[in-house]
Amino acid sequence: MHSNVSLPRRLSPDDRVRLVSPASTPSRDGVAQGVATLEALGFKVELGRHVLDQHGYLAGADEDRLADINDALRDKGVRAVIATRGGKGAYRIANGLDFAALRTDPKPVVGFSETTNLHLAIWKHCRVPGIHGAPWNPEQFGQPTADSFRQALTTTDPVIVRASSHEVTVELTTHGSAEGILLGGNLDSIAGAAGWALPDLDGAILLIEDVEKGLGHIDRHLTRLINSGYLRGIRGVAVGQFTSFKEASGWTIIDVLRDRLSRIGVPVLGGLPIGHGERPIAIPVGTVAVLDCESKTLTVSTGVK
């Protein structure tokens, strides 16, 4: 699993980056904030032609959203492709990405939530790392969050994420340590990718996070992954933020996660500020990571060179 990884070049000031909308339509204000954050870092920001299109809950027709991404992947001057938001719909176009262009000219695809579909498909076909994160601005999300985005794209320093006692999933932490390629992201997207975009997870550390779903959804997703054999051979589980979940019949999201994850029999590190909660941290996915339950840290190798 560690072989044949193609690291993109790290970004430098004046590099061109392009915003695309692979899933749902972003707000104009959200796009403007993203542009301002990226320009403050010195990047030259471009918008895909269909960034603000709308077709139901999608940011335009499938072929238009896909065309925007592939245009960016094929443009050798564009050094990063950044999703404006998540939502719904990236799963409809992930298998149409120009994987050959990305293998020839590796560049990071940046996003989280629904963008997990793209990260999984890219790893399956190209072994090019991505960035689970977004161009978060310091005024709204705090300086550590903003710094993590800059670090992930512009430096070769490893990213060290420390479990937070303020995250409810910290209760899930077990014992031990593990090393492997960090793969995953949004649990809903991981389970939905099983059978077509989900890569082989043997030897991987699985990253999971999610937001605002019923407890039964999480139960079904994890049960499907366990029973189908996709989690056979994983070395550890890194649990990020599970945000806005309501108790049901006396169970909480922690009860469901503990019940399912205990059946896998690998070290579990919870409490990681990664996902849809407050002050999330941007991290590479598709690079070697070390999960240490005793020090309560996840150390992720650089996703750029």
BANUFI-927685 format. One line per field, with one value per residue: x, y, z of N, C-alpha, C, O in turn; residue number from 0; residue in three letters. Coordinates in steps of 0.02 Angstrom, whole numbers. Example, Ala and Ser with C-alpha at 12.3 -4.5 7.8 and 13.67 -1.06 7.14 Angstrom:
# BANUFI-927685
neast <- 660	642
nnorth <- -284	-112
nup <- 390	354
caeast <- 615	684
canorth <- -225	-53
caup <- 390	357
ceast <- 660	645
cnorth <- -165	2
cup <- 390	394
oeast <- 712	670
onorth <- -166	57
oup <- 423	402
num <- 0	1
residuo <- ALA	SER
//
This chain:
# BANUFI-927685
neast <- 41	104	179	208	145	97	154	90	159	206	114	151	170	78	41	-84	-248	-400	-572	-706	-870	-918	-1028	-1159	-1238	-1144	-1155	-1151	-1085	-1009	-921	-855	-791	-704	-623	-564	-490	-399	-333	-272	-173	-89	-117	-171	-331	-454	-616	-719	-823	-953	-977	-1076	-1193	-1359	-1457	-1587	-1542	-1411	-1256	-1281	-1290	-1237	-1139	-1085	-1032	-936	-858	-800	-714	-629	-574	-494	-407	-339	-273	-116	-65	-142	-131	-196	-354	-503	-642	-794	-893	-981	-1115	-1224	-1200	-1068	-1040	-1102	-1021	-891	-830	-802	-692	-542	-429	-310	-253	-227	-137	-30	-2	6	-98	-164	-329	-446	-553	-695	-815	-937	-840	-759	-795	-728	-594	-579	-602	-498	-385	-402	-384	-271	-181	-147	-124	-248	-323	-409	-509	-532	-527	-522	-560	-469	-540	-669	-653	-543	-366	-280	-353	-357	-219	-189	-240	-160	-34	-49	-51	60	179	300	290	245	75	11	-116	-205	-303	-453	-522	-643	-716	-847	-820	-704	-717	-712	-584	-461	-330	-156	-64	-46	6	-12	-78	-177	-344	-508	-636	-781	-907	-1031	-1007	-902	-964	-1060	-979	-938	-905	-888	-810	-735	-576	-457	-438	-348	-220	-232	-261	-416	-509	-646	-790	-939	-1101	-1254	-1357	-1471	-1454	-1469	-1426	-1286	-1259	-1302	-1212	-1083	-1104	-1127	-1001	-921	-980	-968	-835	-747	-676	-587	-426	-389	-289	-311	-427	-468	-561	-658	-754	-920	-1058	-1201	-1291	-1434	-1498	-1570	-1693	-1628	-1497	-1341	-1239	-1111	-1132	-1175	-1062	-962	-1013	-1009	-874	-800	-804	-712	-583	-462	-343	-423	-438	-515	-598	-540	-517	-581	-677	-849	-866	-828	-683	-605	-472	-366	-307	-191	-251	-218	-86	52	12	23	-57	-84	-140	-102	-31	-127	-130	-134	-27	11	85	160	62	110	255
nnorth <- -61	59	89	167	292	450	603	767	927	1046	1195	1363	1542	1640	1532	1454	1413	1321	1340	1229	1154	1010	949	1005	1168	1310	1455	1625	1712	1620	1571	1690	1715	1605	1633	1753	1707	1619	1705	1788	1705	1713	1650	1632	1643	1550	1523	1384	1362	1327	1346	1409	1360	1287	1145	1074	998	999	1067	1111	1022	850	827	953	988	889	920	1042	999	910	995	1072	974	940	1054	1109	1218	1240	1213	1162	1089	1141	1107	1195	1169	1037	930	856	739	723	590	552	584	544	430	472	554	622	519	483	605	656	563	591	724	756	833	912	872	959	959	911	806	774	772	668	560	587	587	452	383	436	390	252	239	314	339	463	579	674	821	828	945	1125	1294	1373	1523	1625	1716	1666	1530	1515	1532	1414	1319	1382	1389	1254	1218	1296	1240	1107	1118	1193	1158	1031	976	856	828	848	792	818	732	798	842	900	850	737	608	570	480	356	310	184	72	59	65	110	99	157	187	331	332	376	473	559	462	424	441	350	224	229	220	91	-51	13	137	130	99	-37	-71	-138	-140	-7	145	191	335	415	520	617	698	753	644	505	387	257	262	272	152	60	92	60	-74	-128	-108	-187	-318	-341	-359	-258	-193	-283	-313	-181	-67	22	141	306	423	557	707	686	760	846	740	655	582	418	309	289	271	344	428	388	265	187	193	137	7	-46	-23	-94	-223	-236	-245	-170	-37	112	283	416	579	669	826	836	860	909	990	1113	1214	1130	1025	1026	891	781	648	484	466	406	373	384	318	344	289	306	426	500	552	586	569	629	602	713	774	828	874
nup <- 0	27	-82	-243	-225	-277	-249	-253	-304	-180	-140	-192	-168	-286	-362	-463	-417	-422	-395	-380	-396	-348	-294	-204	-227	-184	-74	-133	-48	26	-72	-103	19	22	-89	-45	66	6	-81	11	54	-50	-170	-342	-386	-469	-541	-574	-719	-686	-553	-475	-523	-522	-497	-444	-294	-330	-392	-528	-686	-700	-800	-817	-691	-681	-793	-753	-651	-720	-817	-734	-685	-800	-838	-836	-772	-661	-491	-381	-342	-279	-181	-168	-76	15	26	-83	-217	-272	-280	-396	-500	-477	-533	-660	-666	-737	-727	-786	-822	-696	-646	-730	-701	-549	-428	-283	-231	-144	-4	99	184	68	-32	-1	-81	-201	-159	-122	-244	-320	-250	-269	-407	-441	-335	-281	-155	-63	12	160	202	200	132	262	349	466	548	564	596	676	711	720	643	517	493	481	358	272	303	261	123	83	145	189	310	435	489	646	741	884	1002	1069	1224	1221	1119	1085	1042	1102	1203	1147	1131	1135	1169	1122	964	790	619	455	287	285	255	199	277	268	337	282	146	128	152	51	-60	-67	-163	-283	-287	-174	-112	-86	83	158	274	302	397	452	430	501	501	529	505	576	559	572	706	664	531	543	610	510	406	460	491	365	304	387	374	238	222	196	296	342	389	411	508	611	683	658	736	699	709	757	725	788	818	877	1028	1033	1085	1206	1170	1119	995	1029	1091	982	895	978	997	865	821	913	870	772	819	825	866	922	902	967	975	886	810	675	536	533	642	771	746	651	587	447	351	264	159	111	136	238	406	585	718	886	1030	1162	1175	1122	989	814	687	533	380	258	119	6	-95
caeast <- 0	145	216	175	109	120	142	90	205	176	96	192	135	65	14	-154	-292	-467	-630	-757	-926	-934	-1087	-1214	-1222	-1123	-1180	-1105	-1042	-961	-869	-816	-747	-652	-577	-525	-442	-347	-293	-231	-115	-47	-134	-212	-391	-498	-680	-747	-879	-1019	-972	-1138	-1252	-1405	-1503	-1611	-1493	-1345	-1226	-1284	-1294	-1179	-1086	-1054	-990	-878	-816	-761	-659	-581	-538	-442	-358	-301	-236	-53	-51	-181	-92	-240	-425	-532	-715	-825	-933	-1002	-1186	-1242	-1189	-1001	-1041	-1128	-970	-824	-799	-788	-633	-488	-377	-248	-224	-203	-76	23	12	-28	-114	-211	-400	-458	-622	-712	-885	-953	-779	-730	-805	-674	-531	-577	-594	-431	-336	-414	-360	-210	-138	-127	-156	-289	-326	-474	-511	-560	-494	-556	-530	-456	-590	-728	-637	-485	-302	-254	-387	-332	-149	-185	-252	-99	20	-60	-40	120	239	308	289	189	20	-2	-183	-212	-371	-478	-570	-707	-751	-882	-793	-643	-733	-703	-513	-442	-259	-114	-44	-50	34	-38	-102	-240	-395	-576	-664	-852	-929	-1086	-976	-863	-1010	-1091	-929	-923	-925	-869	-756	-697	-516	-438	-418	-302	-160	-246	-296	-479	-533	-719	-825	-1005	-1141	-1327	-1395	-1499	-1407	-1476	-1384	-1217	-1260	-1304	-1150	-1028	-1120	-1115	-929	-894	-1005	-944	-764	-705	-634	-541	-356	-371	-244	-335	-481	-463	-629	-663	-812	-987	-1089	-1274	-1328	-1481	-1508	-1629	-1709	-1579	-1430	-1310	-1192	-1055	-1153	-1175	-994	-926	-1038	-986	-802	-771	-804	-659	-525	-401	-341	-469	-422	-570	-587	-500	-554	-580	-745	-897	-875	-791	-610	-579	-404	-355	-255	-186	-276	-180	-15	64	-6	34	-110	-57	-193	-74	-17	-188	-112	-132	26	-1	140	142	29	143	328
canorth <- 0	119	99	200	352	507	664	830	979	1092	1258	1422	1604	1652	1473	1455	1362	1329	1320	1192	1132	942	923	1053	1238	1352	1524	1674	1736	1568	1571	1751	1705	1559	1669	1800	1669	1593	1762	1811	1660	1728	1611	1661	1602	1546	1489	1343	1395	1307	1346	1433	1331	1251	1097	1041	1004	993	1128	1104	956	807	836	1019	984	846	957	1091	965	883	1051	1091	921	939	1117	1099	1277	1238	1172	1130	1091	1149	1105	1252	1143	968	924	794	735	704	518	542	600	524	381	503	597	607	490	484	673	663	523	626	787	752	895	896	889	981	962	860	786	740	766	603	517	601	563	378	363	455	342	187	237	353	343	533	603	734	857	829	1011	1179	1358	1405	1587	1628	1755	1625	1463	1516	1529	1346	1288	1413	1369	1184	1217	1321	1192	1047	1130	1232	1134	958	956	811	859	813	808	794	722	851	819	933	811	682	543	554	423	294	293	121	70	34	110	80	138	137	243	358	335	385	541	558	393	414	434	287	168	235	204	19	-87	47	186	118	60	-89	-39	-182	-105	65	175	217	397	423	577	626	753	762	589	462	337	198	271	256	80	25	103	21	-146	-146	-111	-245	-380	-349	-375	-200	-171	-336	-294	-113	-69	66	186	375	448	630	739	664	823	855	677	654	518	380	250	282	265	403	412	353	195	153	187	89	-59	-69	-22	-145	-286	-238	-270	-131	25	166	348	463	648	708	882	828	850	963	1024	1175	1216	1069	1027	997	839	741	580	448	464	365	404	346	328	326	298	325	498	530	591	559	603	615	624	764	755	863	868
caup <- 0	32	-144	-299	-206	-316	-211	-290	-282	-132	-170	-178	-186	-357	-395	-480	-388	-452	-356	-417	-354	-370	-259	-200	-243	-127	-74	-162	6	42	-124	-95	76	2	-133	-5	107	-39	-106	67	56	-107	-229	-394	-380	-527	-528	-627	-754	-660	-480	-443	-556	-477	-528	-384	-240	-359	-421	-600	-715	-687	-850	-808	-631	-699	-840	-716	-617	-768	-846	-686	-682	-863	-845	-801	-732	-600	-445	-332	-358	-213	-181	-133	-20	7	10	-118	-289	-295	-295	-463	-552	-456	-578	-724	-662	-784	-685	-825	-816	-627	-640	-767	-667	-483	-392	-229	-231	-75	17	147	178	5	-72	14	-139	-249	-130	-125	-313	-342	-221	-300	-475	-453	-276	-270	-94	-63	76	193	233	160	146	318	367	538	585	579	621	721	677	711	587	455	485	460	285	239	313	222	52	66	179	192	381	454	526	709	766	953	1024	1113	1275	1207	1068	1118	1022	1140	1245	1110	1128	1167	1183	1068	910	724	564	389	246	310	203	224	284	286	340	235	80	127	143	-15	-112	-66	-223	-346	-280	-112	-126	-38	145	193	296	309	454	427	458	494	531	497	533	572	531	623	731	622	472	562	623	446	368	488	484	294	292	423	347	170	223	177	352	359	375	431	566	663	664	683	739	702	739	740	746	785	821	933	1062	1011	1125	1259	1142	1089	941	1058	1101	917	871	1020	982	800	815	957	834	723	855	812	906	902	931	959	996	838	782	602	512	527	705	782	738	621	562	380	351	204	157	61	156	297	470	646	768	951	1080	1227	1172	1094	931	746	650	462	336	210	58	-49	-93
ceast <- 43	179	173	130	139	103	141	143	170	164	142	150	133	44	-61	-191	-362	-520	-681	-812	-948	-998	-1143	-1190	-1201	-1158	-1128	-1058	-990	-904	-825	-768	-689	-600	-533	-472	-384	-302	-248	-169	-69	-63	-175	-273	-433	-562	-698	-808	-945	-1021	-1038	-1201	-1297	-1452	-1530	-1563	-1421	-1321	-1223	-1287	-1230	-1122	-1050	-1008	-927	-830	-773	-702	-607	-543	-481	-388	-313	-259	-173	-34	-90	-148	-133	-312	-463	-608	-743	-865	-947	-1075	-1202	-1218	-1120	-998	-1066	-1075	-901	-791	-784	-727	-580	-428	-309	-213	-194	-140	-17	45	-24	-39	-165	-282	-418	-533	-635	-786	-895	-892	-742	-739	-750	-608	-525	-566	-524	-379	-342	-380	-291	-159	-106	-162	-198	-285	-398	-478	-540	-521	-530	-521	-522	-508	-649	-710	-578	-420	-275	-287	-362	-260	-143	-196	-189	-43	12	-43	28	183	241	312	233	137	7	-69	-190	-286	-391	-529	-639	-747	-783	-851	-729	-655	-719	-631	-498	-368	-221	-97	-48	-19	6	-58	-170	-288	-464	-597	-736	-879	-985	-1058	-936	-909	-1043	-1044	-913	-949	-908	-811	-713	-636	-506	-411	-370	-238	-170	-268	-358	-498	-608	-742	-891	-1044	-1215	-1363	-1425	-1447	-1410	-1434	-1312	-1210	-1258	-1240	-1093	-1041	-1108	-1040	-897	-915	-981	-870	-718	-657	-586	-470	-339	-331	-267	-391	-470	-533	-629	-728	-877	-1035	-1165	-1312	-1371	-1486	-1571	-1636	-1655	-1508	-1407	-1266	-1132	-1071	-1150	-1104	-955	-948	-1011	-910	-768	-765	-747	-593	-460	-401	-388	-449	-479	-550	-548	-542	-549	-652	-786	-907	-836	-716	-581	-509	-401	-297	-250	-223	-241	-105	-10	47	10	-19	-84	-109	-165	-59	-76	-173	-118	-81	22	55	114	107	56	218	361
cnorth <- 63	136	137	259	411	572	725	877	1025	1159	1315	1484	1613	1589	1483	1398	1374	1301	1286	1171	1062	915	974	1125	1277	1419	1570	1701	1684	1564	1632	1745	1658	1593	1716	1764	1645	1649	1790	1767	1669	1690	1651	1616	1607	1508	1445	1376	1383	1308	1363	1409	1296	1208	1053	1052	998	1059	1120	1032	916	821	902	1019	944	883	1008	1058	941	938	1072	1037	920	1001	1113	1160	1279	1190	1143	1140	1089	1151	1164	1230	1069	966	857	798	717	630	505	551	574	475	409	549	575	582	491	552	682	622	558	688	788	822	878	917	901	985	910	845	749	730	701	555	526	575	487	354	378	407	275	184	269	351	413	556	666	768	857	894	1061	1243	1397	1470	1592	1666	1712	1560	1460	1505	1458	1309	1316	1392	1297	1177	1240	1270	1132	1057	1159	1208	1058	933	905	851	817	837	777	787	776	822	850	896	749	614	525	493	356	269	230	124	45	87	73	127	112	199	266	367	344	457	534	487	378	403	369	228	169	217	130	-14	-51	95	173	75	5	-55	-82	-144	-31	82	209	280	402	486	583	680	740	707	549	410	273	202	249	181	42	32	59	-54	-169	-154	-172	-310	-394	-364	-317	-180	-226	-314	-222	-117	-26	109	253	406	523	652	707	716	820	790	677	584	484	317	236	275	332	380	374	279	157	142	135	17	-87	-74	-75	-212	-292	-260	-235	-70	78	229	395	534	691	764	884	817	913	1003	1089	1165	1152	1080	994	948	807	674	545	449	423	405	356	366	302	341	322	400	537	577	551	600	582	644	673	735	789	855	934
cup <- 0	-34	-195	-280	-244	-279	-258	-264	-232	-166	-147	-195	-262	-395	-408	-446	-416	-406	-402	-369	-377	-342	-261	-213	-181	-129	-106	-108	25	-8	-116	-36	59	-42	-92	37	65	-65	-50	76	-4	-170	-279	-401	-444	-507	-588	-656	-720	-584	-446	-478	-505	-518	-472	-326	-264	-388	-497	-622	-702	-735	-842	-746	-645	-745	-804	-681	-667	-804	-800	-682	-744	-874	-803	-759	-667	-552	-388	-355	-292	-219	-141	-73	-33	-14	-20	-190	-313	-313	-366	-517	-536	-504	-647	-723	-713	-744	-721	-819	-746	-616	-674	-730	-600	-453	-339	-245	-158	-61	70	139	113	-39	-57	-44	-190	-223	-135	-196	-339	-314	-255	-369	-486	-396	-270	-206	-105	4	101	232	185	175	200	336	443	578	606	615	669	683	669	652	521	441	460	385	248	244	267	148	36	101	176	264	393	494	588	736	835	971	1074	1162	1264	1154	1100	1100	1059	1184	1212	1109	1167	1185	1122	1016	844	674	499	350	274	252	235	226	307	282	291	164	74	114	75	-72	-115	-129	-287	-338	-219	-127	-74	24	186	210	308	380	426	466	447	531	497	534	523	534	588	645	690	559	487	575	557	407	394	482	413	280	326	388	276	166	207	234	375	340	392	497	624	637	698	679	748	734	712	770	738	780	884	963	1036	1053	1178	1235	1115	1031	967	1069	1035	892	912	1004	917	797	858	922	784	755	838	857	877	939	916	980	948	808	706	579	508	591	709	774	710	593	493	382	282	212	98	74	221	360	527	696	835	1005	1147	1229	1145	1035	867	708	577	420	284	148	-3	-42	-112
oeast <- 21	205	112	82	200	46	186	169	111	198	168	102	180	30	-96	-168	-381	-514	-698	-802	-991	-1021	-1173	-1130	-1236	-1188	-1069	-998	-932	-846	-764	-710	-632	-540	-472	-415	-326	-242	-193	-118	-17	-27	-210	-267	-447	-561	-693	-842	-990	-1063	-1055	-1256	-1274	-1482	-1500	-1544	-1374	-1361	-1169	-1287	-1176	-1065	-991	-953	-872	-770	-714	-646	-547	-484	-425	-329	-254	-213	-176	9	-72	-137	-107	-330	-456	-636	-718	-871	-928	-1095	-1194	-1216	-1113	-960	-1051	-1084	-855	-730	-755	-712	-575	-382	-257	-152	-141	-96	39	105	-77	7	-206	-294	-407	-571	-591	-817	-865	-891	-699	-696	-727	-570	-472	-525	-495	-333	-291	-352	-257	-99	-47	-223	-185	-248	-444	-453	-570	-484	-563	-459	-564	-519	-677	-747	-566	-418	-248	-254	-347	-242	-98	-164	-167	-8	61	-23	52	237	191	333	179	153	-7	-77	-181	-327	-351	-573	-687	-806	-751	-855	-703	-607	-714	-618	-519	-345	-250	-114	-52	-17	0	-56	-214	-274	-476	-578	-749	-875	-985	-1082	-937	-895	-1054	-1067	-878	-1007	-912	-766	-659	-644	-542	-365	-353	-205	-123	-290	-353	-503	-632	-718	-900	-1023	-1237	-1396	-1407	-1403	-1359	-1410	-1282	-1161	-1218	-1216	-1059	-995	-1083	-1020	-853	-873	-976	-844	-657	-604	-549	-457	-281	-340	-246	-402	-463	-561	-604	-753	-887	-1050	-1190	-1360	-1348	-1478	-1620	-1590	-1638	-1462	-1447	-1257	-1104	-1029	-1127	-1087	-918	-906	-990	-883	-714	-726	-735	-552	-407	-453	-392	-442	-490	-493	-524	-597	-517	-684	-763	-951	-815	-689	-537	-489	-430	-245	-299	-225	-236	-65	-60	66	10	-25	-65	-120	-201	-73	-77	-198	-110	-91	30	71	55	121	30	243	422
onorth <- 115	191	138	274	421	593	732	869	1041	1178	1314	1479	1595	1593	1515	1341	1431	1245	1313	1171	1056	862	986	1140	1276	1437	1555	1711	1702	1555	1627	1768	1670	1583	1718	1788	1650	1641	1813	1790	1637	1697	1699	1558	1662	1467	1467	1415	1425	1274	1334	1434	1278	1230	1003	1109	993	1102	1122	986	945	828	907	1045	962	878	1017	1084	952	929	1087	1054	902	1001	1115	1156	1317	1131	1102	1192	1042	1191	1179	1267	1041	996	805	851	698	610	452	528	580	477	374	581	515	621	498	556	713	643	555	705	817	864	832	973	858	1013	869	869	696	685	681	513	477	545	462	310	339	387	243	132	253	360	420	554	705	747	882	899	1043	1246	1448	1473	1566	1650	1722	1538	1409	1474	1443	1273	1278	1379	1281	1135	1209	1258	1109	1009	1151	1234	1025	877	912	900	757	896	717	831	798	784	828	911	714	568	470	457	305	213	222	174	13	146	11	188	51	255	225	404	322	497	507	455	325	360	337	187	117	200	108	-6	-81	95	202	19	2	-14	-65	-118	5	39	251	279	393	502	558	705	719	720	559	392	239	151	212	149	-4	-17	25	-93	-224	-202	-204	-353	-451	-381	-325	-151	-216	-298	-203	-163	-36	113	257	413	550	621	703	716	796	785	696	534	518	276	178	272	372	320	332	236	100	87	95	-28	-145	-124	-99	-255	-346	-292	-268	-51	88	229	413	546	744	752	928	769	964	1045	1117	1113	1121	1136	941	962	805	647	573	433	408	463	295	424	244	399	354	434	599	633	490	660	523	704	675	678	782	832	939
oup <- -25	-42	-190	-315	-243	-278	-299	-208	-241	-213	-91	-232	-297	-455	-370	-447	-431	-380	-455	-308	-420	-363	-314	-211	-131	-180	-106	-120	38	10	-122	-40	79	-33	-102	42	85	-71	-64	103	-9	-220	-260	-421	-468	-461	-646	-622	-724	-554	-395	-465	-450	-567	-454	-312	-224	-405	-527	-581	-693	-715	-858	-748	-624	-738	-821	-682	-657	-820	-823	-677	-739	-914	-742	-716	-622	-568	-350	-383	-254	-256	-87	-24	-85	-64	13	-220	-371	-356	-394	-573	-577	-513	-689	-773	-728	-729	-689	-812	-739	-579	-649	-730	-594	-453	-349	-268	-115	-101	85	91	103	-81	-95	-57	-220	-260	-152	-208	-377	-349	-269	-387	-534	-409	-255	-202	-151	48	67	288	135	224	187	339	480	637	660	659	700	630	616	615	475	384	421	353	200	195	237	115	-20	86	161	277	364	527	583	753	844	957	1115	1143	1294	1145	1138	1140	1050	1200	1245	1088	1225	1212	1078	1024	843	684	489	375	285	205	291	183	361	229	260	128	22	70	44	-127	-161	-147	-341	-379	-212	-151	-24	20	242	165	322	418	382	527	391	585	441	586	470	484	646	607	681	534	448	554	549	377	355	468	401	248	298	375	255	112	206	221	423	282	387	536	680	577	759	624	797	780	652	829	687	742	938	928	1019	1056	1191	1276	1091	1020	932	1058	1034	870	884	999	914	772	842	943	757	721	838	884	817	1000	858	1000	968	784	677	601	483	594	659	793	740	577	483	412	245	268	43	30	253	367	518	715	840	1023	1186	1279	1145	1032	867	698	561	425	267	128	-58	9	-113
num <- 0	1	2	3	4	5	6	7	8	9	10	11	12	13	14	15	16	17	18	19	20	21	22	23	24	25	26	27	28	29	30	31	32	33	34	35	36	37	38	39	40	41	42	43	44	45	46	47	48	49	50	51	52	53	54	55	56	57	58	59	60	61	62	63	64	65	66	67	68	69	70	71	72	73	74	75	76	77	78	79	80	81	82	83	84	85	86	87	88	89	90	91	92	93	94	95	96	97	98	99	100	101	102	103	104	105	106	107	108	109	110	111	112	113	114	115	116	117	118	119	120	121	122	123	124	125	126	127	128	129	130	131	132	133	134	135	136	137	138	139	140	141	142	143	144	145	146	147	148	149	150	151	152	153	154	155	156	157	158	159	160	161	162	163	164	165	166	167	168	169	170	171	172	173	174	175	176	177	178	179	180	181	182	183	184	185	186	187	188	189	190	191	192	193	194	195	196	197	198	199	200	201	202	203	204	205	206	207	208	209	210	211	212	213	214	215	216	217	218	219	220	221	222	223	224	225	226	227	228	229	230	231	232	233	234	235	236	237	238	239	240	241	242	243	244	245	246	247	248	249	250	251	252	253	254	255	256	257	258	259	260	261	262	263	264	265	266	267	268	269	270	271	272	273	274	275	276	277	278	279	280	281	282	283	284	285	286	287	288	289	290	291	292	293	294	295	296	297	298	299	300	301	302	303	304
residuo <- MET	HIS	SER	ASN	VAL	SER	LEU	PRO	ARG	ARG	LEU	SER	PRO	ASP	ASP	ARG	VAL	ARG	LEU	VAL	SER	PRO	ALA	SER	THR	PRO	SER	ARG	ASP	GLY	VAL	ALA	GLN	GLY	VAL	ALA	THR	LEU	GLU	ALA	LEU	GLY	PHE	LYS	VAL	GLU	LEU	GLY	ARG	HIS	VAL	LEU	ASP	GLN	HIS	GLY	TYR	LEU	ALA	GLY	ALA	ASP	GLU	ASP	ARG	LEU	ALA	ASP	ILE	ASN	ASP	ALA	LEU	ARG	ASP	LYS	GLY	VAL	ARG	ALA	VAL	ILE	ALA	THR	ARG	GLY	GLY	LYS	GLY	ALA	TYR	ARG	ILE	ALA	ASN	GLY	LEU	ASP	PHE	ALA	ALA	LEU	ARG	THR	ASP	PRO	LYS	PRO	VAL	VAL	GLY	PHE	SER	GLU	THR	THR	ASN	LEU	HIS	LEU	ALA	ILE	TRP	LYS	HIS	CYS	ARG	VAL	PRO	GLY	ILE	HIS	GLY	ALA	PRO	TRP	ASN	PRO	GLU	GLN	PHE	GLY	GLN	PRO	THR	ALA	ASP	SER	PHE	ARG	GLN	ALA	LEU	THR	THR	THR	ASP	PRO	VAL	ILE	VAL	ARG	ALA	SER	SER	HIS	GLU	VAL	THR	VAL	GLU	LEU	THR	THR	HIS	GLY	SER	ALA	GLU	GLY	ILE	LEU	LEU	GLY	GLY	ASN	LEU	ASP	SER	ILE	ALA	GLY	ALA	ALA	GLY	TRP	ALA	LEU	PRO	ASP	LEU	ASP	GLY	ALA	ILE	LEU	LEU	ILE	GLU	ASP	VAL	GLU	LYS	GLY	LEU	GLY	HIS	ILE	ASP	ARG	HIS	LEU	THR	ARG	LEU	ILE	ASN	SER	GLY	TYR	LEU	ARG	GLY	ILE	ARG	GLY	VAL	ALA	VAL	GLY	GLN	PHE	THR	SER	PHE	LYS	GLU	ALA	SER	GLY	TRP	THR	ILE	ILE	ASP	VAL	LEU	ARG	ASP	ARG	LEU	SER	ARG	ILE	GLY	VAL	PRO	VAL	LEU	GLY	GLY	LEU	PRO	ILE	GLY	HIS	GLY	GLU	ARG	PRO	ILE	ALA	ILE	PRO	VAL	GLY	THR	VAL	ALA	VAL	LEU	ASP	CYS	GLU	SER	LYS	THR	LEU	THR	VAL	SER	THR	GLY	VAL	LYS
//
